[in-house]
Structures are given as C-alpha cells and as structure tokens.
Amino acid sequence: MDVPPENQESRADRSKAELDAVLNALIPSSLLYLRKSLDDLDQMQRKELLRDVYGPGDLELRLANLHLVLPLLHKARGKDARQFLLGVFLPWVGIRRRLAINRNRILDEFAKTGSYTPGTHEEYAHLVNIYRSIVADLIDPYLTLLVASYQFVEGSFTDLEAANFGQGERNKDEYLTARIKNEDPQVRILSGYSPLVRNAVSHSGSHGVTYQSGSVLFRNIKRGAARAVDTAEWTEDELLNNITSLHECILSIDAAVGIFGLDIVDLLESDWELRSQALHYATSPEEQAMMRAKSEATLDQIRSANDMSVEDKLKALMSVLKKNCSLREMPLRGIRYSSERKVLRVEVPAAGLDDSDDQQIRDRVMRLSRYAIVAEAVYGQLADVYEVAEIHEDGRAQVITGFKRDLLHEYGEHRTGLLDLIHEATIYVNGSRVSISVDFEEVRKKERESLGETFPRRDRSVK
C-alpha cells in the first residue's frame, strides 16, 4: 500500500492539533485536586494564574513538569497538611518572594536577546550569561521546594533551612534525579541542567568558556598540580534549548505553586495560624500595610467618634478584641480601663508558673505580649499604655506586663520586633518587679551569622 508523503499542510495541522491538546490539558481547573472550580477568582487572580500557566515557554514541557510537581505537593500535603504548609510550603513561598528581583532581572536579559546579531560571539556570551544567572540565582532555591517535599513524604524532613543548605545544588540534582526517574524516566524537569556546564560558567576564567563558530565549548577545570579537564560542547540550538528547559523548570514550579495555592485556600481560611503565615510569607510589607490601613480606618471611625462616650467605644471595640483573640485561640477574661491614666488592661486566665525559673518568665512575657499587640491594634490611641494581667480564679494577679502604645504601634508597622517589646516592658511577677534585658548587639551578631529569617528591630544607634 502506498503511503502519501507528509506535506507542509498536514504537518501544520498535526502541530496545531498537538498544541491544542497541550493547551486543553493545561486548563487550570483540570489541574485542581481539592477545589471544584475557580469561579470565585477576581480579575487580577485570573490574570496571574493564566500568566503562570500559559506564559511564554515550552508548554509541552510545562505540562509534563506540572504533572510531576503538583502530585508531589499534594502527596506531601496528604501526609500532614498543616505541618507541610507551615514547615515547607509557606516558608518556601517567602523564599520565592525574595527572589522576585532576580527573576525580573533575568526576564530583562531574555528581552535583550533580540538586540544581538544571531550566531555572533556576542550573542553566545549573552546567552551563556543568562544560563549562568539562572543557575546562580534561581535553580538552587527552586529545587529546595522539591527536595523538601520529597523529604517530607519520606519522613526525613527536619526544617526548610536544612533542606535548602544541607545539600549543594549538584547534590540536589542527584537526589531529585534518583526520585523523579521513578515517575518520569527522562527527568524532563531537570533536562536543561548540566553540572559540568554550571561549573564551567561559574568559574569561566580564561578557559572555562570558549565561543566558537556555531557552538560554545565548556570546560570544567579541576585545578591543582594534577589538572583535569571535562568538556561539553553545545551548538547554538542546544544552548537555546537548554536555557529554555532550565528556565521552564522555574516557570513550571511557579505555575504549580500558584495552582496548589488556590487549591488550599479553604485550608488556609479555616486555620488562623495558616492564614497569618500565608499573609506573612506571600505578601510584602507594603501590601500588609495596605491591608492594615483598611482595618485601621474602620476601627478609627469608632475610636474617634465624637458622639460616642469612652464606655460605648470600649464596648463596641470589645467584640473585635474577642473575635481576634478567639481566632488566635487566646483565652480572654475581659478588660479594664483607666481614663485618668489612659491605661487599658487585658485580663487573661493565669496558667501554672514557677516564678524562680527565668526561662518560664521570659516565655510567659512573650506570650502575654501577643495580647498587647492585638489590643493596641483594636483600641489604638484610646490608651497610652497596654497592660496584660494573668488573673487567678480568686482575683490575684500572677504576671502583669505593661507596654507603651507607641512601641506596640511600631511593631504593627514592622518597625520594631518582639525583643524590643520585651526589653522595654514593665513586668511584675507575683507582686515583685522583674526586668528582662536584651543584648541587641549580640542579637545582631547572631542574626548576621544565621541563615534563618530576621525580624525588625528599633534603631538604637541614635542615643
């Protein structure tokens, strides 16, 4: 039987059909695990989601990557949703937010590619620099999410810092390759990554990268008396394809994180700690300030109302305080207010305390400071000092902590931290004055050496 040769038109039809199949498979609603639909998204959310899923790149590879990353995230969620979100996913979202400046810079470099004459050494050098930027600035922290998720599934996860820094980038590649092969023998999500090329472009020196006619030669040079050289040669097409695949790894993880984030909205909204951590990691201080401003404007209408007595204001705001304490699972007895001293006291149930144990006292003051932070956010300028008192059933006060309103307000605006509050707090334990002093210079030293998150501090350089 004669088979007619494939013509240009039939090839075009086949390519269109293949593209249509990929586009249909990438429909975001078909990638959901928990939610039924995305009908409740606003216009901005829809725009961001469509950009993540259908943005420029290798859509066929993105589809393959999504079908690897999304099941992995949900498998980890299935083991212990709350711990996975608190320990892995949400803190990693915070890492990704800090990488935004790097992602944007690399996109700018992609946009400049058209200004170079194709096939010239200048174009090759530009493309190699894009590859270098992706592997230097993005690929390692992005692979951390996959490493941490596999560790969580396997039960070996300790914390995100260990997952991030416990292995080098090449070790992460090897770790992930061994696991991904079971689900995708081609390990397509890592197809653009080459440890040899990564080392060559990172330590190019005079011989690491050589631009040739139609290709680039990469040398990984092991220095020392007994030098050894490993090489790889990429044609222009191979260089472009590997850059695309490497960048697609980043884009695919972004898309998977966006879809997964929408899928777990109900989980976040039903748990105050999850919701607050999501806001902390996923939004910038500026965005948080805008959200606080809306709430502040509503509460200030009550606090500054000329036609309301102080008693009526306190009563109206009490329901807000109760709601916020309830959301945070913070038991509350009530409040007392001194208009003469402008002091608002929040009274809470007393818990067991060994008043000879300094660590217990410090922990208790930290716990009580949360009440002062919430109370100031509700009552604002109605008080100059916010006290929190632990009260026994017989009315005896166990621990009383006092915080200045100005410092609490600065805390709400991310200009001071919890240690500032404790350092300046007035503290009484069973009637005796106690002071807690913080060595801020030592704190700064430890924070500089730490790879964990740092927090705002009051500027104490001005005496």
ZICORCOR-V590764 format. One record per helix or strand. SS is the DSSP state (2 for helix, 1 for strand). FROM is the first residue (numbers start at 1). LEN is the number of residues. If there is no record, write none. Layout:
BEGIN
ss from len
SS FROM LEN
SS FROM LEN
END
This chain:
BEGIN
ss from len
2 8 18
2 28 4
2 43 12
2 59 21
2 81 18
2 100 16
2 121 17
2 139 16
2 160 6
2 169 12
2 188 3
2 195 8
1 209 3
1 215 8
1 228 8
2 236 28
2 265 5
2 272 11
2 285 19
2 310 18
1 334 5
1 343 7
2 358 25
1 385 7
1 397 8
2 405 8
2 418 7
1 426 4
1 432 3
2 440 10
END
